[in-house]
Amino acid sequence: MLRVVESVFPQCDLVVIPDYGYGAASDEVIDLLRRLRATRPIVMAVDAKDVRRFSSARATVLTPNFTEAWLSTGGSPGSLPCPDPVQAELVGKRLLELTDAQHIAVTLAQDGVMLIDRSGAAQHLPAHPVPHAADVGAGDSFTAAMALALASGAEAVLAARIGIDAAGIAVTEKRTSTVGHQELLRRVSLDGSAPDLSLKTLAALLDAERYAGRTIVFTNGVFDILHAGHVQLLQRAKRLGDVLVVGVNNDASVRRLKGTSRPINHEADRVALVAALDPVDFAILFGADTPADLIRAIRPHVHVKGGDYTAEGLPEIDAVREVGAAIEILSLVEGRSTTNVIQKIATLVAAGEIERSQ
């Protein structure tokens, strides 16, 4: 075990230790990881029955459930309090005093997670209600997804929320199951309590994809009323690479570009719906009239534009050239546009076939 850990560590992006106390995560392994991470401090997430064994492991995050946290801080099984957020914050802060971990994430099953950082700041992150939840896989899925998010550059709160969403998906399945990327992305994108994907986080995620040799494709638009033309464009764009990123104009930029009567749908709804489409891996709002700054930040391999543009006529052409991206102009489905949809609705309202209240 020691030889394997030492040989693979230089190629690893993160370390996850689910320690059930059977001996694989020996004191020698923990000490070796501490020494290796002193020279290369990658993310380490620990989910252990006895958190005290990792008190000096310098973990990025410890993810005990409430009972494990209570027992690890000296509490007795006979005096276990109700595992609510108030008690979780108290026991989490005690656990921080006993360890050198950067973050403690005390999991509370259907009540979510209490996240505490080294400064003592605590935040309760609720979970979504899950009907007919199974009791297998929630803790492992939370730790794995949170660790991946942290390793990809996410802040701890966002990483914990992603972990909660992954756990919420896992418990809907019978027995042990995987959590698919698209399923998790839909859950995160449509989660009204989740913060918007920041450009910094997206850039970090795409750096990991680029490092793995994947081709990043970018396109952008308003996507005010989704229709078949949008879906076909995004499907064709995805076929040009491995990871599809979609920039969505925020409301202010849409009003500048299309007039004060637009957009019909709010920016939060538009970006959430785009992100939920199968071809889309990431969707992000931007507020400029052109996506030039966004292109410079995410550095795609391919820039896709729909319509009758020419490469030289693109307002963002300088940015595309700076990052060395190829340009693909894809024709749109004739007659399929948001403007046509709006005009048809207006015509039907004027004819009395649709009531204005609808």
N, C-alpha and C positions, 0 to 999 in steps of 0.2 A: 504493500500500500504506500509506504513512504517513497519508494523508488518511482512508482507510477505518478504520484502527486507531484514530485519534483520534476519529472520529465515533461508532464503535460502543462504545468502551470504557465510557462512562457507563452503558450498559444491560447490561453483562456481569457475570456472577457469578464468573467465573474465566477464566484464560487458560491454554491448553495449547499448547505449542510442540513439535511433532515436527520437529526440524531434521536433515534428511538431508544438509545441506551443499550444496544446489543453489542457494542464494542468496536464497530468499524471506525467511528470517529474517536480514536484513542487519544490520550493525552499527547502522545508523540506526533500524531497527525496534526492536532490543533497547534502545537508548538511550531511545527514545520511551516504551516500556513501563515502563522504570525510572522515568522522570519522572512518568508518569501514575499509577503505583502508589505514588509517594511521597505523593500527595494522597488516594488511595483504594486502600488496600492489600488488594486482593482476592487470592485464591489464584492462584499461577502455578506450573504444573508443566512441566518441561522434559525432553524426551527427545532428546538430541543426540548425534550421532556424535563431535563435538569439544566436550566439556563446557567446555573452557577459554574458549570464546567467551562463556560465560555466567558467568564468574568474578565479575563485579561486577553481575549482574542482580538480585540480591536475591530469587532464586527461593524459593518455598516448599519445593519439593522438586525435586531432580535425580534422574532415573531411568536412569542408564546401565547397559548390561549390563557384565559383568566386563571384557571386552576393551576396551570404550570407556573405562571407568574407569581401567584399567591404562595405556593409551596416553595418556590425558589427564593422568596424574600423572608422565609422563616415562619410563614403561617402554617397552622396545623390543619389537617383535613377536617377535623371535627368543628373547627370554627370558620369554615369557608363562608364568606358573606355572599350576598346576592351579586352576581356578576353584572352590575350595571355600570354605565360610563363614569359615574362619580368614584366608585370603588376602583375601577380600572385605572383612572388617572392617579389615584393615591398609590396603588401597587406598582404602576409603571414608573412613577418618579422614584420610588424606593429602589426599584430594579436598576434604574440609571445610576443611582448612588453606589450600587454594588458592582457595577460593570463599567467597562470603558467603551461601550457601544455608542455609536453616534445617534441612533434612533431606537426606540422601543415601540413596537406595534402590538398592543395587546388585543387579540381577537376575541370578539364577544358573540360569535355565532350570528343569530338573526339581528342582533343589535349593532353589528358593524365592527369598527375598530377604533381604539383609542391610540392616537399617535402622539408620542412625546419625544422631543429632541433634546440634545445635550444642554441647551440653555434652560430647559424646564418648560418650554412652551408646549401646551397640550391642545389637541384638536380632536373632537369626536367626529368620526366619519360614518354616517349611518349606512346600513345596507338596504337594498331594495327587498320588499316582501317577496318570498318565493313560495308559491303553493306546492304542497307535496314534496318538500325538500328531502333529499336523501341525506344520510349522515356520513358519507364517504367522500373524501377528496377536497373538501373545502379548504382546510388548512394548508395542504400541499399546493393547491392551485393558487391560493393567495400569496404564499411565499415565493413561488416560482414566477408569477406574473409581476409582483412588486420588484423582485430582483432584476428581471429583464428590463423593466422600465427604468430602474435606477441606472443600470449599466448602459442604457441607451441615452442617458442624459437628463431624464425627468427629475424634477424636484420631488422630495419625499411625499408631500401631500398628494400630488398627482399620481405618483407611483402606487401609493396605498389605495387610491380610488380605483385604479386599474386592477389592482389585486382583488379588491372587493368585487368588482364586476366579473372577474375570472372565476372567483369562488361561487358567485351567484349562478353562473352558467354550469359549473361542474356539478352542483348539488341537484340540478334538474335531471341529471342522467342516472341510470341505475349502475351501481358498482363504480369501479374506477374508470374514468373517461378523460379524453383529452379535450382541451378548449381550443377551438379553431380560431385562426387569426381573424377571418372576416366576421365571425360571430361575435368575437370580443370587440372588434372595431365598431360594429353596429351598436353594441351596448354602450360603449364609451361615447360614441358620437351623439347618440340620442339621449344621453343622461343629462337632464337639465341642470343638475347640481355640479356637473363636472366643468372645470374651467376650459376656456377655449384653448386649442392647441397653439402654443406659442411658436414663433418663428425659431427661437433658440432651440426649443425641444425638437421641432421638426428637422432642423439642420443636423442635430446630433443623431437622430434616428436615420436620416439619409446617409450620413457618414458611415454608419454601420453597414447599411445596405451596399454602399459603394465599395467598402472594404471587402465585402463578401463577393464582389464581382458582378453584382446585379446592375442592370441597365435602368436608369431612372428616366421616366417620361413625364413631361409637364404639359398641362394645358390650363386654360382659364376661361372664365365667362361669368355671366350674371346668374343663369340658371333660375330664373324667376318663377316660371311655371314649368315644371319638368314635363317633357314630352318624348315621344319615340325618337325624334331627331337627336336630342341630348344623349339618350341611352346608346344609340348606334355610334355616335361620335366617340363616346367614352370607351365603348367596346373595341372599336378600331384603334383607338389610341393605346389601349392596354396591350394589344397584340404587338406593338412596336418595341416593347421592352418587358421588364419584370415588375417594376414598381411604378404605379401611376399616381401622381400628385396633381390635385386640381386646386387652382386658385379661384376663389369666389369673391367677386366684388362686394364690398360692404354697402350698406344702404346709402351712405353719403356719396360714394363714388357713382353709384347707379343713378342717383338724382342728377349729378353733374353730367353724366353721359347720355341719359335717356329722358330727362325732364322730371318735373316735380310730381307727376302722377305715378311714377315708378319708384321703387319696386312694388309689386303687388304683395309679395310675401316678405316677412322680416328676415334679416340676414342670418339670424340664429337658426331659423327653420330651413332656409335654403342650404346652408352649409351642412346641416345635419342630414338632410335628405340626400345630398350629393355623396356624403361620406358613407351612407348606408347602401349605396349601389355596389353590386358585386365587383365591377371592374376597378373600383376606386380603392386605393390603399390609404391615402391621406387626403384630407380636404382642409384648406386653411383660408380664412378671410384676409383680404388685403384692401387698403384704402386709397391707393393711388389710381390715377387714370389709366396707367399702363402697368403691366406686371414686371417691368424692368428690374426694379429693386428686389422683388421676390425671386426672379430668375438668378440674379447675382448671388443671393443668399443660399439658394438650394442647389445651384449648379447642376441642372439636369443634363443628361446625355442627349435627349431628344425633346424638342419644343414643337408641340402640335397646335395648329391653328385651323379652325373650321371656317369655311366660307370661300369667298372669291378673292382672298388676299394673294399677293405675291410676296415672296421672301423680302425683296427690297422695300416693299411698302409697309412692312410691319413697324409700328412705332417703337417696339422693343428690340429692334434688330441689333442695335449696338450691344445691348446686354447679352443677347444670344451669342453674338460673335465673341464677346469677352470670355464667356465660359466654355466656348468651343462646342456648343450643342448643334446637332443637326436639326434642320427645319423640315417638318412634314405638313403640307397643306392638304386637309381632307375636305372633300365636298360635303355639303350638308344635304339632308333629305329634303327634296323640293316640297314647298308648301307647309313644312313643319317648322313653326317658329312660335315663340311666346307672343309676338305681336299679332300673328294670325289668330291665335287662341283668344286673345283679349278682344280683337275686332269681332270675332264670331259671337262671343258672349254679349258684347255691346249690341250687336245686330239683333240677337234673340230677345234681349231686354227691351229694345226699342219696339220690336214687333209684338211685345206682350207675351211671348212664349216662355219667358222666365221672369218671375217676380223680382223686383229690385231688392226686396228683403232677403232673398236667397243669396 
